[in-house]
Every structure is written in C-alpha cells, then in structure tokens.
Amino acid sequence: METAVYAALLGLGAGEVFPDFAPEGTAPPYLTFQAVGGAPINFLDGGVPDKERVRVQVNVWAATRLEASSIGKQAENALRVVAGLQTTVLTGRIATFDEPTRLRGTMQDFEFFT
C-alpha cells in the first residue's frame, strides 16, 4: 500500500513525498502520508484475510493557501484512480497552518482496500 500511495503522490505540485514526516528544512511544497487506523477485517472462523482496509492521512504543505489547496485536490484525484488501492475518500480537505514554519497545509483522510 505504501509504495502505491507514494507513487501516486510523487511529483504533485513539483514537491517531494515522505512517509510519516518530512525532514527538517524541507522546502515546500511537499506531501506527507501516514496510516492512521482502519477497520480490520475479522472472520468468525478465525481465518486470516488476504486484504486489509487502511485509513491514511495525506498532508500537503506549501507557502500559500491556494497552493496547498490545489496540490491537495491533485492528490485526491491521483489517489482515486489507483486501481490497486480501491480508494474511498473519507473526508474533505481540512485547512491547517503550522506556526513554527509559517506553512499552509491541507489534511485529508482516505481508506484503501488492498
């Protein structure tokens, strides 16, 4: 799952993509993503599923609100069409601001069934 998400997001807005967090000093724009839960699949017979549902948050960080919003929409569109992820968009983009870096951001949650 992580490889497919990384590949789908790579190069959006001419930025870099990082799992979990970006290294300190990374120039914007950039994206991060991390697993934030999901709904486990459980069988009554105790069997082990060959697929899983994973909730992933995608964050965009940019110098301006418009840039963050634009790249966020690009990320949503890119993830929707990855057949192997079977993407469900769980939330709309949430605007955020990081005081220490003065960067504008968006956060959005997706569910992948892989």
N, CA, C and O atoms as CSV, one atom per row, in Angstrom:
chain,resi,resn,atom,element,x,y,z
A,1,MET,N,N,0.813,-1.182,0.000
A,1,MET,CA,C,0.000,0.000,0.000
A,1,MET,C,C,0.859,1.250,0.000
A,1,MET,O,O,0.611,2.175,-0.773
A,2,GLU,N,N,1.869,1.285,0.862
A,2,GLU,CA,C,2.714,2.476,0.955
A,2,GLU,C,C,3.387,2.815,-0.374
A,2,GLU,O,O,3.483,3.986,-0.742
A,3,THR,N,N,3.849,1.801,-1.087
A,3,THR,CA,C,4.515,2.021,-2.375
A,3,THR,C,C,3.554,2.639,-3.381
A,3,THR,O,O,3.937,3.544,-4.122
A,4,ALA,N,N,2.318,2.167,-3.418
A,4,ALA,CA,C,1.328,2.692,-4.360
A,4,ALA,C,C,0.944,4.128,-4.021
A,4,ALA,O,O,0.798,4.959,-4.917
A,5,VAL,N,N,0.781,4.424,-2.741
A,5,VAL,CA,C,0.454,5.796,-2.324
A,5,VAL,C,C,1.608,6.731,-2.679
A,5,VAL,O,O,1.391,7.807,-3.236
A,6,TYR,N,N,2.817,6.325,-2.360
A,6,TYR,CA,C,3.999,7.138,-2.670
A,6,TYR,C,C,4.071,7.430,-4.170
A,6,TYR,O,O,4.276,8.574,-4.577
A,7,ALA,N,N,3.904,6.394,-4.981
A,7,ALA,CA,C,3.995,6.560,-6.438
A,7,ALA,C,C,2.910,7.495,-6.960
A,7,ALA,O,O,3.169,8.297,-7.857
A,8,ALA,N,N,1.702,7.403,-6.414
A,8,ALA,CA,C,0.597,8.248,-6.869
A,8,ALA,C,C,0.827,9.721,-6.529
A,8,ALA,O,O,0.427,10.607,-7.283
A,9,LEU,N,N,1.470,9.973,-5.396
A,9,LEU,CA,C,1.666,11.353,-4.934
A,9,LEU,C,C,2.956,11.997,-5.435
A,9,LEU,O,O,3.082,13.221,-5.418
A,10,LEU,N,N,3.906,11.192,-5.876
A,10,LEU,CA,C,5.221,11.689,-6.261
A,10,LEU,C,C,5.128,12.727,-7.384
A,10,LEU,O,O,4.520,12.483,-8.426
A,11,GLY,N,N,5.736,13.871,-7.151
A,11,GLY,CA,C,5.821,14.908,-8.167
A,11,GLY,C,C,4.646,15.864,-8.222
A,11,GLY,O,O,4.662,16.801,-9.020
A,12,LEU,N,N,3.610,15.657,-7.388
A,12,LEU,CA,C,2.476,16.590,-7.409
A,12,LEU,C,C,2.940,17.961,-6.930
A,12,LEU,O,O,3.611,18.077,-5.904
A,13,GLY,N,N,2.587,18.972,-7.665
A,13,GLY,CA,C,2.973,20.324,-7.296
A,13,GLY,C,C,4.473,20.524,-7.284
A,13,GLY,O,O,4.967,21.449,-6.637
A,14,ALA,N,N,5.211,19.673,-7.988
A,14,ALA,CA,C,6.677,19.726,-8.054
A,14,ALA,C,C,7.306,19.565,-6.678
A,14,ALA,O,O,8.410,20.048,-6.427
A,15,GLY,N,N,6.590,18.879,-5.790
A,15,GLY,CA,C,7.108,18.688,-4.437
A,15,GLY,C,C,7.552,17.260,-4.176
A,15,GLY,O,O,7.366,16.364,-4.999
A,16,GLU,N,N,8.141,17.079,-3.013
A,16,GLU,CA,C,8.587,15.762,-2.593
A,16,GLU,C,C,7.494,15.090,-1.765
A,16,GLU,O,O,6.548,15.739,-1.317
A,17,VAL,N,N,7.641,13.776,-1.570
A,17,VAL,CA,C,6.684,12.986,-0.797
A,17,VAL,C,C,7.455,12.198,0.252
A,17,VAL,O,O,8.502,11.617,-0.035
A,18,PHE,N,N,6.922,12.185,1.478
A,18,PHE,CA,C,7.578,11.480,2.575
A,18,PHE,C,C,6.558,10.683,3.373
A,18,PHE,O,O,5.470,11.185,3.656
A,19,PRO,N,N,6.890,9.449,3.741
A,19,PRO,CA,C,6.042,8.743,4.699
A,19,PRO,C,C,6.261,9.335,6.093
A,19,PRO,O,O,7.395,9.623,6.474
A,20,ASP,N,N,5.203,9.512,6.834
A,20,ASP,CA,C,5.197,9.983,8.223
A,20,ASP,C,C,5.513,11.471,8.372
A,20,ASP,O,O,4.636,12.232,8.779
A,21,PHE,N,N,6.725,11.908,8.061
A,21,PHE,CA,C,7.079,13.317,8.240
A,21,PHE,C,C,8.209,13.686,7.290
A,21,PHE,O,O,8.950,12.824,6.818
A,22,ALA,N,N,8.328,14.981,7.018
A,22,ALA,CA,C,9.408,15.482,6.155
A,22,ALA,C,C,10.610,15.832,7.020
A,22,ALA,O,O,10.451,16.267,8.160
A,23,PRO,N,N,11.799,15.644,6.488
A,23,PRO,CA,C,12.988,16.059,7.235
A,23,PRO,C,C,12.961,17.568,7.510
A,23,PRO,O,O,12.464,18.343,6.692
A,24,GLU,N,N,13.482,17.966,8.629
A,24,GLU,CA,C,13.535,19.387,8.977
A,24,GLU,C,C,14.245,20.158,7.876
A,24,GLU,O,O,15.281,19.723,7.372
A,25,GLY,N,N,13.690,21.292,7.509
A,25,GLY,CA,C,14.289,22.129,6.482
A,25,GLY,C,C,13.852,21.809,5.062
A,25,GLY,O,O,14.331,22.440,4.120
A,26,THR,N,N,12.949,20.838,4.880
A,26,THR,CA,C,12.465,20.510,3.544
A,26,THR,C,C,11.745,21.720,2.959
A,26,THR,O,O,10.885,22.315,3.608
A,27,ALA,N,N,12.101,22.072,1.743
A,27,ALA,CA,C,11.477,23.221,1.078
A,27,ALA,C,C,10.086,22.857,0.574
A,27,ALA,O,O,9.894,21.777,0.015
A,28,PRO,N,N,9.118,23.741,0.765
A,28,PRO,CA,C,7.778,23.478,0.245
A,28,PRO,C,C,7.724,23.704,-1.258
A,28,PRO,O,O,8.567,24.422,-1.796
A,29,PRO,N,N,6.774,23.121,-1.939
A,29,PRO,CA,C,5.720,22.280,-1.385
A,29,PRO,C,C,6.207,20.842,-1.189
A,29,PRO,O,O,7.131,20.378,-1.857
A,30,TYR,N,N,5.559,20.162,-0.258
A,30,TYR,CA,C,5.811,18.731,-0.070
A,30,TYR,C,C,4.581,18.071,0.534
A,30,TYR,O,O,3.702,18.737,1.082
A,31,LEU,N,N,4.539,16.749,0.423
A,31,LEU,CA,C,3.429,15.966,0.943
A,31,LEU,C,C,3.960,14.931,1.917
A,31,LEU,O,O,5.073,14.426,1.764
A,32,THR,N,N,3.157,14.625,2.912
A,32,THR,CA,C,3.453,13.511,3.809
A,32,THR,C,C,2.211,12.633,3.879
A,32,THR,O,O,1.097,13.094,3.628
A,33,PHE,N,N,2.411,11.375,4.220
A,33,PHE,CA,C,1.268,10.480,4.419
A,33,PHE,C,C,1.596,9.511,5.534
A,33,PHE,O,O,2.755,9.158,5.751
A,34,GLN,N,N,0.547,9.080,6.245
A,34,GLN,CA,C,0.744,8.124,7.321
A,34,GLN,C,C,-0.533,7.334,7.563
A,34,GLN,O,O,-1.638,7.851,7.395
A,35,ALA,N,N,-0.372,6.087,7.956
A,35,ALA,CA,C,-1.513,5.263,8.338
A,35,ALA,C,C,-2.043,5.772,9.674
A,35,ALA,O,O,-1.279,5.966,10.619
A,36,VAL,N,N,-3.342,5.986,9.747
A,36,VAL,CA,C,-3.960,6.495,10.970
A,36,VAL,C,C,-5.093,5.592,11.452
A,36,VAL,O,O,-5.995,6.040,12.160
A,37,GLY,N,N,-5.040,4.335,11.069
A,37,GLY,CA,C,-6.042,3.376,11.529
A,37,GLY,C,C,-6.666,2.629,10.380
A,37,GLY,O,O,-6.050,2.416,9.336
A,38,GLY,N,N,-7.889,2.239,10.595
A,38,GLY,CA,C,-8.617,1.479,9.596
A,38,GLY,C,C,-9.615,0.572,10.282
A,38,GLY,O,O,-9.679,0.515,11.510
A,39,ALA,N,N,-10.386,-0.129,9.488
A,39,ALA,CA,C,-11.379,-1.062,10.002
A,39,ALA,C,C,-10.898,-2.480,9.705
A,39,ALA,O,O,-10.994,-2.933,8.565
A,40,PRO,N,N,-10.386,-3.181,10.703
A,40,PRO,CA,C,-9.877,-4.534,10.466
A,40,PRO,C,C,-10.966,-5.475,9.941
A,40,PRO,O,O,-12.146,-5.323,10.258
A,41,ILE,N,N,-10.550,-6.425,9.152
A,41,ILE,CA,C,-11.439,-7.458,8.648
A,41,ILE,C,C,-11.267,-8.669,9.566
A,41,ILE,O,O,-10.157,-9.168,9.754
A,42,ASN,N,N,-12.368,-9.127,10.128
A,42,ASN,CA,C,-12.324,-10.265,11.044
A,42,ASN,C,C,-13.307,-11.328,10.569
A,42,ASN,O,O,-14.455,-11.024,10.247
A,43,PHE,N,N,-12.850,-12.573,10.526
A,43,PHE,CA,C,-13.702,-13.695,10.156
A,43,PHE,C,C,-14.100,-14.468,11.404
A,43,PHE,O,O,-13.297,-14.631,12.323
A,44,LEU,N,N,-15.339,-14.942,11.435
A,44,LEU,CA,C,-15.820,-15.690,12.584
A,44,LEU,C,C,-15.033,-16.979,12.809
A,44,LEU,O,O,-14.894,-17.437,13.943
A,45,ASP,N,N,-14.518,-17.561,11.723
A,45,ASP,CA,C,-13.780,-18.823,11.865
A,45,ASP,C,C,-12.316,-18.609,12.241
A,45,ASP,O,O,-11.551,-19.570,12.329
A,46,GLY,N,N,-11.924,-17.360,12.460
A,46,GLY,CA,C,-10.543,-17.066,12.847
A,46,GLY,C,C,-9.568,-17.018,11.685
A,46,GLY,O,O,-8.360,-16.891,11.889
A,47,GLY,N,N,-10.083,-17.119,10.465
A,47,GLY,CA,C,-9.222,-17.073,9.291
A,47,GLY,C,C,-8.510,-15.739,9.148
A,47,GLY,O,O,-8.936,-14.723,9.698
A,48,VAL,N,N,-7.428,-15.763,8.404
A,48,VAL,CA,C,-6.623,-14.563,8.171
A,48,VAL,C,C,-6.983,-13.985,6.799
A,48,VAL,O,O,-6.835,-14.672,5.788
A,49,PRO,N,N,-7.453,-12.737,6.750
A,49,PRO,CA,C,-7.824,-12.142,5.462
A,49,PRO,C,C,-6.594,-11.885,4.593
A,49,PRO,O,O,-5.496,-11.656,5.100
A,50,ASP,N,N,-6.799,-11.927,3.280
A,50,ASP,CA,C,-5.688,-11.634,2.369
A,50,ASP,C,C,-5.701,-10.175,1.922
A,50,ASP,O,O,-4.871,-9.764,1.110
A,51,LYS,N,N,-6.635,-9.399,2.448
A,51,LYS,CA,C,-6.705,-7.958,2.172
A,51,LYS,C,C,-6.888,-7.223,3.487
A,51,LYS,O,O,-7.211,-7.819,4.515
A,52,GLU,N,N,-6.672,-5.903,3.433
A,52,GLU,CA,C,-6.912,-5.079,4.611
A,52,GLU,C,C,-7.456,-3.723,4.199
A,52,GLU,O,O,-7.235,-3.256,3.081
A,53,ARG,N,N,-8.173,-3.102,5.130
A,53,ARG,CA,C,-8.647,-1.732,4.950
A,53,ARG,C,C,-7.767,-0.846,5.823
A,53,ARG,O,O,-7.669,-1.046,7.034
A,54,VAL,N,N,-7.132,0.134,5.193
A,54,VAL,CA,C,-6.213,1.023,5.912
A,54,VAL,C,C,-6.658,2.464,5.714
A,54,VAL,O,O,-6.910,2.902,4.592
A,55,ARG,N,N,-6.750,3.190,6.815
A,55,ARG,CA,C,-7.051,4.629,6.752
A,55,ARG,C,C,-5.727,5.375,6.726
A,55,ARG,O,O,-4.863,5.153,7.575
A,56,VAL,N,N,-5.571,6.263,5.747
A,56,VAL,CA,C,-4.325,7.005,5.560
A,56,VAL,C,C,-4.642,8.491,5.477
A,56,VAL,O,O,-5.570,8.905,4.782
A,57,GLN,N,N,-3.860,9.282,6.192
A,57,GLN,CA,C,-3.984,10.736,6.117
A,57,GLN,C,C,-2.892,11.265,5.196
A,57,GLN,O,O,-1.723,10.906,5.333
A,58,VAL,N,N,-3.285,12.123,4.257
A,58,VAL,CA,C,-2.346,12.783,3.347
A,58,VAL,C,C,-2.318,14.257,3.713
A,58,VAL,O,O,-3.357,14.909,3.814
A,59,ASN,N,N,-1.112,14.769,3.909
A,59,ASN,CA,C,-0.906,16.176,4.276
A,59,ASN,C,C,-0.117,16.871,3.179
A,59,ASN,O,O,0.844,16.322,2.640
A,60,VAL,N,N,-0.533,18.074,2.863
A,60,VAL,CA,C,0.182,18.906,1.896
A,60,VAL,C,C,0.672,20.145,2.635
A,60,VAL,O,O,-0.073,20.751,3.405
A,61,TRP,N,N,1.913,20.514,2.401
A,61,TRP,CA,C,2.483,21.735,2.999
A,61,TRP,C,C,3.021,22.617,1.892
A,61,TRP,O,O,3.771,22.164,1.027
A,62,ALA,N,N,2.626,23.900,1.927
A,62,ALA,CA,C,3.014,24.837,0.865
A,62,ALA,C,C,3.148,26.239,1.446
A,62,ALA,O,O,2.796,26.488,2.599
A,63,ALA,N,N,3.660,27.137,0.631
A,63,ALA,CA,C,3.872,28.515,1.070
A,63,ALA,C,C,2.571,29.313,1.134
A,63,ALA,O,O,2.459,30.252,1.922
A,64,THR,N,N,1.582,28.943,0.306
A,64,THR,CA,C,0.321,29.690,0.281
A,64,THR,C,C,-0.870,28.742,0.418
A,64,THR,O,O,-0.769,27.550,0.130
A,65,ARG,N,N,-1.986,29.292,0.858
A,65,ARG,CA,C,-3.228,28.523,0.975
A,65,ARG,C,C,-3.661,27.983,-0.370
A,65,ARG,O,O,-4.042,26.817,-0.472
A,66,LEU,N,N,-3.611,28.818,-1.421
A,66,LEU,CA,C,-4.043,28.380,-2.749
A,66,LEU,C,C,-3.191,27.227,-3.270
A,66,LEU,O,O,-3.718,26.290,-3.869
A,67,GLU,N,N,-1.891,27.289,-3.049
A,67,GLU,CA,C,-1.011,26.214,-3.500
A,67,GLU,C,C,-1.312,24.931,-2.741
A,67,GLU,O,O,-1.394,23.864,-3.349
A,68,ALA,N,N,-1.478,25.013,-1.426
A,68,ALA,CA,C,-1.787,23.825,-0.629
A,68,ALA,C,C,-3.111,23.205,-1.078
A,68,ALA,O,O,-3.208,21.986,-1.220
A,69,SER,N,N,-4.120,24.031,-1.302
A,69,SER,CA,C,-5.434,23.534,-1.730
A,69,SER,C,C,-5.363,22.880,-3.104
A,69,SER,O,O,-5.958,21.827,-3.329
A,70,SER,N,N,-4.636,23.505,-4.014
A,70,SER,CA,C,-4.501,22.971,-5.366
A,70,SER,C,C,-3.801,21.615,-5.356
A,70,SER,O,O,-4.260,20.674,-6.003
A,71,ILE,N,N,-2.706,21.515,-4.634
A,71,ILE,CA,C,-1.972,20.248,-4.570
A,71,ILE,C,C,-2.808,19.195,-3.835
A,71,ILE,O,O,-2.775,18.017,-4.193
A,72,GLY,N,N,-3.550,19.614,-2.817
A,72,GLY,CA,C,-4.432,18.683,-2.121
A,72,GLY,C,C,-5.460,18.068,-3.048
A,72,GLY,O,O,-5.711,16.865,-2.983
A,73,LYS,N,N,-6.058,18.875,-3.911
A,73,LYS,CA,C,-7.027,18.355,-4.882
A,73,LYS,C,C,-6.345,17.422,-5.878
A,73,LYS,O,O,-6.910,16.396,-6.257
A,74,GLN,N,N,-5.122,17.778,-6.305
A,74,GLN,CA,C,-4.368,16.895,-7.203
A,74,GLN,C,C,-4.117,15.539,-6.534
A,74,GLN,O,O,-4.219,14.492,-7.173
A,75,ALA,N,N,-3.789,15.576,-5.240
A,75,ALA,CA,C,-3.536,14.339,-4.502
A,75,ALA,C,C,-4.796,13.483,-4.444
A,75,ALA,O,O,-4.740,12.275,-4.674
A,76,GLU,N,N,-5.922,14.100,-4.139
A,76,GLU,CA,C,-7.191,13.363,-4.099
A,76,GLU,C,C,-7.476,12.704,-5.445
A,76,GLU,O,O,-7.810,11.521,-5.505
A,77,ASN,N,N,-7.345,13.469,-6.516
A,77,ASN,CA,C,-7.606,12.931,-7.853
A,77,ASN,C,C,-6.648,11.797,-8.204
A,77,ASN,O,O,-7.057,10.795,-8.790
A,78,ALA,N,N,-5.381,11.955,-7.848
A,78,ALA,CA,C,-4.376,10.932,-8.158
A,78,ALA,C,C,-4.665,9.629,-7.411
A,78,ALA,O,O,-4.509,8.545,-7.974
A,79,LEU,N,N,-5.079,9.729,-6.165
A,79,LEU,CA,C,-5.342,8.521,-5.371
A,79,LEU,C,C,-6.630,7.824,-5.787
A,79,LEU,O,O,-6.724,6.600,-5.694
A,80,ARG,N,N,-7.613,8.574,-6.240
A,80,ARG,CA,C,-8.892,7.984,-6.666
A,80,ARG,C,C,-8.721,6.983,-7.801
A,80,ARG,O,O,-9.474,6.011,-7.875
A,81,VAL,N,N,-7.762,7.191,-8.676
A,81,VAL,CA,C,-7.653,6.381,-9.894
A,81,VAL,C,C,-6.659,5.227,-9.793
A,81,VAL,O,O,-6.448,4.523,-10.780
A,82,VAL,N,N,-6.049,5.016,-8.641
A,82,VAL,CA,C,-5.120,3.892,-8.493
A,82,VAL,C,C,-5.944,2.635,-8.217
A,82,VAL,O,O,-6.435,2.433,-7.107
A,83,ALA,N,N,-6.087,1.802,-9.236
A,83,ALA,CA,C,-6.965,0.634,-9.141
A,83,ALA,C,C,-6.583,-0.287,-7.980
A,83,ALA,O,O,-7.464,-0.815,-7.300
A,84,GLY,N,N,-5.311,-0.484,-7.749
A,84,GLY,CA,C,-4.860,-1.393,-6.707
A,84,GLY,C,C,-5.167,-0.922,-5.296
A,84,GLY,O,O,-5.103,-1.718,-4.359
A,85,LEU,N,N,-5.500,0.356,-5.121
A,85,LEU,CA,C,-5.803,0.878,-3.785
A,85,LEU,C,C,-7.291,0.820,-3.449
A,85,LEU,O,O,-7.658,0.837,-2.274
A,86,GLN,N,N,-8.145,0.752,-4.457
A,86,GLN,CA,C,-9.594,0.796,-4.248
A,86,GLN,C,C,-9.935,1.909,-3.252
A,86,GLN,O,O,-10.472,1.653,-2.174
A,87,THR,N,N,-9.618,3.131,-3.630
A,87,THR,CA,C,-9.696,4.305,-2.759
A,87,THR,C,C,-11.126,4.732,-2.445
A,87,THR,O,O,-11.988,4.794,-3.321
A,88,THR,N,N,-11.343,5.020,-1.174
A,88,THR,CA,C,-12.551,5.702,-0.719
A,88,THR,C,C,-12.089,6.997,-0.053
A,88,THR,O,O,-11.250,6.966,0.848
A,89,VAL,N,N,-12.631,8.131,-0.490
A,89,VAL,CA,C,-12.310,9.414,0.127
A,89,VAL,C,C,-13.195,9.542,1.370
A,89,VAL,O,O,-14.422,9.543,1.269
A,90,LEU,N,N,-12.564,9.649,2.538
A,90,LEU,CA,C,-13.308,9.670,3.799
A,90,LEU,C,C,-13.639,11.066,4.301
A,90,LEU,O,O,-14.664,11.257,4.955
A,91,THR,N,N,-12.793,12.046,4.008
A,91,THR,CA,C,-13.033,13.407,4.486
A,91,THR,C,C,-12.712,14.399,3.374
A,91,THR,O,O,-11.991,14.089,2.425
A,92,GLY,N,N,-13.255,15.576,3.516
A,92,GLY,CA,C,-12.834,16.677,2.664
A,92,GLY,C,C,-11.492,17.187,3.160
A,92,GLY,O,O,-11.030,16.796,4.232
A,93,ARG,N,N,-10.876,18.050,2.389
A,93,ARG,CA,C,-9.601,18.623,2.802
A,93,ARG,C,C,-9.802,19.606,3.943
A,93,ARG,O,O,-10.695,20.453,3.892
A,94,ILE,N,N,-8.980,19.494,4.962
A,94,ILE,CA,C,-9.026,20.383,6.117
A,94,ILE,C,C,-7.843,21.338,6.025
A,94,ILE,O,O,-6.698,20.902,5.896
A,95,ALA,N,N,-8.114,22.630,6.089
A,95,ALA,CA,C,-7.048,23.630,6.038
A,95,ALA,C,C,-6.347,23.701,7.388
A,95,ALA,O,O,-6.983,23.611,8.438
A,96,THR,N,N,-5.026,23.863,7.344
A,96,THR,CA,C,-4.258,23.978,8.577
A,96,THR,C,C,-3.107,24.954,8.371
A,96,THR,O,O,-2.788,25.334,7.245
A,97,PHE,N,N,-2.497,25.345,9.467
A,97,PHE,CA,C,-1.369,26.282,9.435
A,97,PHE,C,C,-0.359,25.822,10.474
A,97,PHE,O,O,-0.729,25.513,11.607
A,98,ASP,N,N,0.918,25.773,10.095
A,98,ASP,CA,C,1.981,25.393,11.018
A,98,ASP,C,C,2.734,26.653,11.439
A,98,ASP,O,O,3.491,27.228,10.657
A,99,GLU,N,N,2.517,27.069,12.668
A,99,GLU,CA,C,3.088,28.318,13.175
A,99,GLU,C,C,4.613,28.368,13.080
A,99,GLU,O,O,5.147,29.365,12.594
A,100,PRO,N,N,5.346,27.325,13.527
A,100,PRO,CA,C,6.818,27.417,13.502
A,100,PRO,C,C,7.405,27.604,12.095
A,100,PRO,O,O,8.373,28.343,11.915
A,101,THR,N,N,6.808,26.925,11.097
A,101,THR,CA,C,7.355,27.020,9.741
A,101,THR,C,C,6.643,28.064,8.890
A,101,THR,O,O,7.123,28.428,7.817
A,102,ARG,N,N,5.485,28.549,9.376
A,102,ARG,CA,C,4.649,29.504,8.647
A,102,ARG,C,C,4.085,28.908,7.356
A,102,ARG,O,O,3.744,29.649,6.434
A,103,LEU,N,N,3.985,27.577,7.278
A,103,LEU,CA,C,3.453,26.915,6.088
A,103,LEU,C,C,1.953,26.692,6.213
A,103,LEU,O,O,1.425,26.458,7.301
A,104,ARG,N,N,1.286,26.771,5.072
A,104,ARG,CA,C,-0.133,26.437,4.982
A,104,ARG,C,C,-0.248,24.984,4.565
A,104,ARG,O,O,0.600,24.469,3.836
A,105,GLY,N,N,-1.297,24.325,5.031
A,105,GLY,CA,C,-1.432,22.916,4.704
A,105,GLY,C,C,-2.864,22.473,4.526
A,105,GLY,O,O,-3.811,23.199,4.826
A,106,THR,N,N,-2.993,21.254,4.026
A,106,THR,CA,C,-4.270,20.564,3.999
A,106,THR,C,C,-4.045,19.161,4.548
A,106,THR,O,O,-2.962,18.589,4.422
A,107,MET,N,N,-5.097,18.622,5.159
A,107,MET,CA,C,-5.088,17.241,5.643
A,107,MET,C,C,-6.342,16.575,5.087
A,107,MET,O,O,-7.413,17.181,5.063
A,108,GLN,N,N,-6.206,15.323,4.639
A,108,GLN,CA,C,-7.359,14.604,4.116
A,108,GLN,C,C,-7.168,13.121,4.360
A,108,GLN,O,O,-6.066,12.595,4.205
A,109,ASP,N,N,-8.251,12.442,4.745
A,109,ASP,CA,C,-8.194,11.002,5.037
A,109,ASP,C,C,-8.807,10.191,3.909
A,109,ASP,O,O,-9.803,10.580,3.299
A,110,PHE,N,N,-8.175,9.040,3.652
A,110,PHE,CA,C,-8.598,8.101,2.629
A,110,PHE,C,C,-8.620,6.703,3.238
A,110,PHE,O,O,-7.910,6.425,4.205
A,111,GLU,N,N,-9.433,5.838,2.669
A,111,GLU,CA,C,-9.376,4.429,3.034
A,111,GLU,C,C,-8.981,3.643,1.795
A,111,GLU,O,O,-9.516,3.853,0.707
A,112,PHE,N,N,-8.039,2.740,1.984
A,112,PHE,CA,C,-7.582,1.880,0.906
A,112,PHE,C,C,-7.906,0.435,1.251
A,112,PHE,O,O,-7.718,0.008,2.390
A,113,PHE,N,N,-8.389,-0.313,0.278
A,113,PHE,CA,C,-8.694,-1.726,0.449
A,113,PHE,C,C,-7.735,-2.489,-0.441
A,113,PHE,O,O,-7.935,-2.592,-1.652
A,114,THR,N,N,-6.698,-3.018,0.169
A,114,THR,CA,C,-5.639,-3.664,-0.622
A,114,THR,C,C,-5.387,-5.083,-0.158
A,114,THR,O,O,-4.530,-5.771,-0.712
